Amino acid sequence: MFGAILVPPDLPEADIGVIFINNEGYSPMCGHGVISLGRYMVDKGLAKNLTIPETVVKIQCPCGLVEARVQYDGKKSGAVSFLSVPSFLYAKDVSVDVPEYGKIVVDISFGGGFFALVPASQFNMNIKSSASKIRAAVGATLEQLRKDYKVAHPDYSDLSYMYAAIITDGKDEYSEEVTANCCVFADRMLDRSPCGSGVTSRIAQQFGRGLIKLGQTRTFESITGATFKAKPVKSVKCGDYDAVIVEVTGNGYYTGTSTFTLEEDDIIGRGFLLS
Ligand SMILES: O=C(O)[C@H]1NCC[C@@H]1O
């Protein structure tokens, strides 16, 4: 689960601004959050321009402006595609010495946040290994990288940190076969979705390594079996990096609504933090 706090945007072209919240603070980008928020903006009539069969919603995320295209038949919204910020393969074959796991080699790729991408074979595991084993191995790798390896975004210092790590089935070469992955982010949160920003970073990695061409679509599957489709759509630059705009497509669903109440004399209701 993810939280989205809606805020007025400071970019004039944006329909809405959003801060995504996780278990340790905020996220620079959340692709599955963008998919759900795109639908919400259409269904609540909040998008600037409601058009059929597709409405464009511009969402200012912490990583920058993301364009969501929401299927809309005039009554109900459907699948959402989004175009993320310029994404790029940042570093290849980075070695990290992870306590209890030894030397692990990862690629680092930016897809709205910096992701370490690591095939499950590095841990002598496969992507169907238990969620707790994945969480422990990938979480330890991410935490070690945060200590040992510094990343720098060419334009934004506030994005210059290791946000997440993704364990993959290693199927990086283009094929029509589904490729599976699992993202561990923030304070060892495990993503039930294929991870929109992670999938963006995987396409940027594959594009940077010459494994996929513009317009080729891949299907990414999460540990729950949920899928997103993604493809590189345009070559761009980000600072000196050869970057790519990635389109990700998926579905989000409503699960309920709730109302929070804060009474004047409820001290705990103002929030608390346990360490
Ligand atoms: O879909 C996404 O992009 C998010 N899922 C968990 C981590 C990422 O922020």
The ligand as a Tripos MOL2 file, in Angstrom:
@<TRIPOS>MOLECULE
LIG
    9     9     1     0     0
SMALL
NO_CHARGES

@<TRIPOS>ATOM
      1 O1          5.1820    1.7540   -8.5760 O.co2     1 LIG1
      2 C1          6.1250    2.3770   -8.0700 C.2       1 LIG1
      3 O2          6.8360    3.1140   -8.7480 O.co2     1 LIG1
      4 C2          6.3870    2.2690   -6.5870 C.3       1 LIG1
      5 N1          6.0630    0.9890   -6.0220 N.3       1 LIG1
      6 C3          6.8260    0.8590   -4.8100 C.3       1 LIG1
      7 C4          8.0700    1.6130   -5.0610 C.3       1 LIG1
      8 C5          7.7680    2.6010   -6.1380 C.3       1 LIG1
      9 O3          7.7990    3.8800   -5.6130 O.3       1 LIG1
@<TRIPOS>BOND
     1     1     2 2
     2     2     3 1
     3     2     4 1
     4     4     5 1
     5     4     8 1
     6     5     6 1
     7     6     7 1
     8     7     8 1
     9     8     9 1
@<TRIPOS>SUBSTRUCTURE
     1 LIG1         1 GROUP 0 **** ****
